[in-house]
Amino acid sequence: MKTEPIVILSTRELNKMRQAGRLAAQLLQHLEPMVKPGVTTLQLNDEAERWTQAHGAKSAPLGYKGYPKSICTSVNEVVCHGIPNNRQILKDGDIINIDVTLIVEGYHGDTSKTFFVGTPSPTAKKLVEVTEECRRLGIAEVKPGAKIGDIGAAIQEYAESQGFSVVRDFVGHGISNIFHTAPDIPHYGTRGKGKRLRPGMVFTIEPMINEGTWEVEVLDDSWTAVTGDRKLSAQCEHTLAVTEDGVEILTLAD
């Protein structure tokens, strides 16, 4: 768990976060038409980097703690941090999470979505729909005075009621001019537990929901995390701010 203090962002900083968040959402929107059978994850990465540079922004993952690419592309059983490469060719029925983080004037916009490649299986379709609903339910808990545990509890209750499981090893995080900072935002937990939410706090909610076990394994590349049973995993993510009367999603395209 992160022990550094939770930073409350100023109005000026929140405006910068809005700019970064909007641009990150627009990047995801730009990549979506490319997600089809026959495309490699490296092609997605290279187009993301080209677009990012053309819009005067920087790719936060590139070089972060040695990460070698500009985006994360997590296909099927990959939970998160899949590394784009030219050997991974998307095929009909795959699901792929594309996770992008842009730096605009020093501030980070972090968002992800799981896309269908061609026609998904009924299980894949349900998993992605449940994951998106988990994110919505988590965001609905965000308001001044709520506790961090309320977010995780709402997500866990719904995911498990639908027969799926919630990843424990990776969580949401505070974000500002720093990529990952306090507080941690687990996607599981107990209502009424954890730190109290205050206006000006900014963090991600990014549930990773698995078809089978919640346990994960990190591969030899030290990045790619896969489900312990190699069943499907889906994820979606928004960056959001606690406001005086609720929550503002910062990673919307419009």
C-alpha positions in Angstrom: 0.0 0.0 0.0 1.1 3.5 -0.8 2.0 5.5 2.4 2.7 8.9 0.9 0.1 11.7 1.7 -2.9 12.1 -0.6 -2.6 15.2 -2.6 -5.7 17.5 -3.1 -5.5 19.1 -6.5 -6.1 22.8 -7.1 -8.6 24.2 -9.7 -5.6 24.9 -12.0 -4.4 21.3 -11.7 -7.8 19.9 -12.2 -8.1 21.8 -15.5 -4.8 20.2 -16.6 -6.1 16.8 -15.6 -9.3 17.5 -17.7 -7.2 18.3 -20.8 -5.0 15.1 -20.3 -8.1 12.9 -19.6 -10.0 14.2 -22.6 -7.1 13.6 -25.0 -6.5 10.1 -23.6 -10.2 9.3 -24.2 -9.9 10.6 -27.8 -6.9 8.3 -28.4 -8.9 5.3 -27.3 -11.7 6.4 -29.7 -9.2 6.8 -32.5 -7.8 3.3 -32.0 -11.1 1.6 -31.9 -11.7 1.2 -35.7 -8.3 -0.5 -36.0 -9.3 -3.3 -33.6 -10.2 -6.1 -36.1 -8.8 -9.5 -37.1 -5.4 -9.4 -38.8 -4.1 -6.3 -36.9 -1.1 -6.8 -34.7 -0.8 -5.2 -31.2 2.4 -3.5 -32.4 0.4 -1.7 -35.2 -2.0 -0.4 -32.5 1.0 0.7 -30.4 2.7 2.5 -33.3 -0.5 4.3 -34.3 -1.0 5.4 -30.7 2.5 6.8 -30.5 2.1 8.6 -33.8 -1.2 10.1 -32.8 0.0 11.1 -29.4 3.0 13.0 -30.8 0.9 14.6 -33.4 -1.3 16.0 -30.6 1.7 17.4 -28.7 1.4 14.9 -25.8 3.7 12.1 -24.4 3.0 8.5 -23.8 3.4 7.9 -20.0 4.0 4.1 -20.2 6.9 4.5 -22.6 10.1 3.9 -20.5 8.1 3.9 -17.3 10.1 1.6 -15.0 11.6 0.2 -18.2 8.3 -0.6 -19.9 9.2 -0.8 -23.6 6.0 0.4 -25.4 3.5 3.3 -25.5 0.3 1.5 -24.6 -0.7 -1.8 -22.9 -2.5 -4.4 -25.0 -4.0 -7.2 -23.0 -5.6 -10.0 -25.0 -7.9 -12.7 -23.7 -6.3 -14.2 -20.5 -3.9 -11.3 -20.1 -5.1 -9.3 -17.1 -3.0 -6.2 -17.7 0.4 -4.8 -18.9 0.4 -6.9 -22.1 3.3 -5.6 -24.3 2.5 -4.9 -27.9 4.5 -6.9 -30.4 4.4 -7.9 -34.1 3.8 -11.6 -33.4 0.5 -11.1 -31.7 -2.1 -10.9 -34.5 -5.7 -10.2 -33.4 -8.2 -12.9 -34.4 -12.0 -13.1 -34.5 -13.4 -13.8 -31.1 -10.6 -12.2 -29.1 -11.1 -9.5 -26.5 -8.4 -6.9 -26.0 -7.9 -4.3 -23.4 -6.1 -1.2 -24.6 -4.8 0.9 -21.8 -3.5 4.4 -22.6 -2.0 7.1 -20.4 -1.1 10.5 -21.9 1.0 13.3 -20.4 -0.3 16.8 -21.3 1.5 19.8 -19.8 2.9 17.5 -17.1 -0.4 15.9 -16.0 -1.7 12.4 -16.7 -4.9 11.1 -18.3 -5.3 7.3 -17.8 -8.1 5.3 -19.3 -8.7 1.8 -20.8 -11.4 -0.2 -22.5 -11.9 -3.8 -23.5 -12.8 -4.2 -27.2 -14.3 -7.1 -29.1 -12.4 -8.4 -32.1 -15.0 -9.5 -34.5 -17.8 -11.6 -32.8 -17.2 -12.4 -29.1 -18.3 -15.6 -27.4 -21.4 -15.2 -25.1 -19.0 -15.6 -22.1 -16.7 -12.9 -23.4 -19.6 -10.6 -24.1 -21.0 -11.0 -20.6 -17.6 -10.6 -18.9 -17.0 -7.3 -20.7 -20.5 -6.0 -19.9 -20.2 -7.0 -16.2 -16.7 -5.3 -16.1 -18.2 -2.0 -17.5 -21.1 -2.2 -15.0 -18.6 -2.8 -12.2 -16.8 0.4 -13.1 -20.1 2.3 -13.3 -21.1 1.0 -9.8 -17.7 1.9 -8.4 -17.8 5.4 -9.7 -21.4 5.8 -8.4 -20.0 5.4 -4.8 -17.6 8.4 -5.2 -18.7 11.5 -3.2 -17.3 13.5 -0.3 -17.4 11.6 2.9 -17.6 8.2 1.3 -14.9 5.6 2.1 -12.5 4.0 -0.3 -13.9 0.6 0.8 -17.3 1.5 -0.5 -15.9 1.5 -4.1 -14.4 -1.9 -3.9 -17.4 -3.4 -2.1 -19.8 -2.2 -4.8 -17.6 -3.7 -7.5 -16.9 -7.0 -5.7 -20.6 -7.5 -4.8 -21.7 -7.2 -8.4 -18.9 -9.1 -10.1 -19.3 -12.1 -7.7 -23.1 -12.0 -8.1 -22.6 -12.5 -11.8 -20.2 -15.5 -11.3 -17.0 -13.7 -11.9 -14.0 -12.8 -9.7 -12.1 -9.6 -8.9 -8.3 -9.3 -9.3 -6.6 -8.4 -6.0 -3.0 -7.9 -7.2 -3.6 -4.7 -9.2 -5.7 -1.8 -8.0 -6.7 1.8 -9.0 -4.4 4.6 -7.9 -4.1 8.3 -7.3 -2.9 10.2 -10.3 -1.8 13.8 -11.0 1.5 15.1 -12.3 2.7 11.7 -10.9 1.6 8.5 -12.8 0.9 6.4 -9.7 0.5 7.9 -6.3 -1.7 7.6 -3.1 -4.4 6.5 -2.5 -4.7 2.8 -3.7 -8.2 2.1 -4.8 -8.9 -1.7 -4.5 -11.7 -3.1 -6.5 -12.8 -5.4 -3.6 -13.3 -4.6 0.0 -15.7 -3.7 2.8 -18.1 -0.8 3.0 -17.1 1.9 5.6 -13.4 0.9 5.5 -10.4 2.9 4.2 -9.7 6.6 3.8 -12.4 9.2 3.5 -12.9 10.8 0.1 -12.5 14.6 -0.1 -13.1 17.1 -2.9 -10.0 17.5 -5.1 -8.8 13.9 -4.8 -8.1 12.4 -8.2 -7.7 8.7 -8.8 -8.5 5.8 -11.2 -11.1 3.1 -11.0 -10.1 0.3 -13.2 -11.7 -3.1 -12.2 -10.0 -6.2 -13.7 -12.7 -8.9 -13.7 -11.9 -12.6 -14.4 -14.0 -15.4 -15.8 -12.5 -17.9 -13.3 -10.0 -17.5 -10.5 -9.0 -14.0 -9.3 -5.4 -15.1 -9.0 -2.9 -13.9 -11.5 0.7 -14.8 -12.6 3.3 -12.4 -14.0 5.2 -13.9 -17.0 9.0 -13.9 -17.4 9.0 -10.5 -19.2 8.2 -9.0 -15.7 5.2 -7.1 -17.0 2.5 -9.4 -18.6 0.0 -10.5 -16.0 -2.2 -13.5 -16.9 -5.1 -15.3 -15.1 -3.9 -18.2 -13.0 -6.3 -20.6 -14.9 -5.8 -18.9 -18.3 -9.4 -18.0 -18.5 -10.6 -14.6 -19.8 -10.0 -11.3 -18.1 -11.5 -7.9 -18.9 -10.8 -4.4 -17.6 -12.0 -0.8 -18.1 -10.7 2.4 -16.5 -11.6 6.0 -15.9 -9.7 8.8 -14.2 -12.0 10.8 -12.0 -12.1 13.6 -9.5 -14.1 13.9 -6.2 -16.1 17.1 -6.5 -18.0 19.1 -3.8 -21.2 17.3 -4.6 -20.1 14.0 -6.1 -17.8 12.9 -8.9 -16.5 14.1 -12.3 -15.2 11.6 -14.9 -12.1 13.2 -16.5 -11.5 10.6 -19.2 -14.5 11.3 -21.5 -13.9 12.1 -25.1 -16.3 15.1 -25.3 
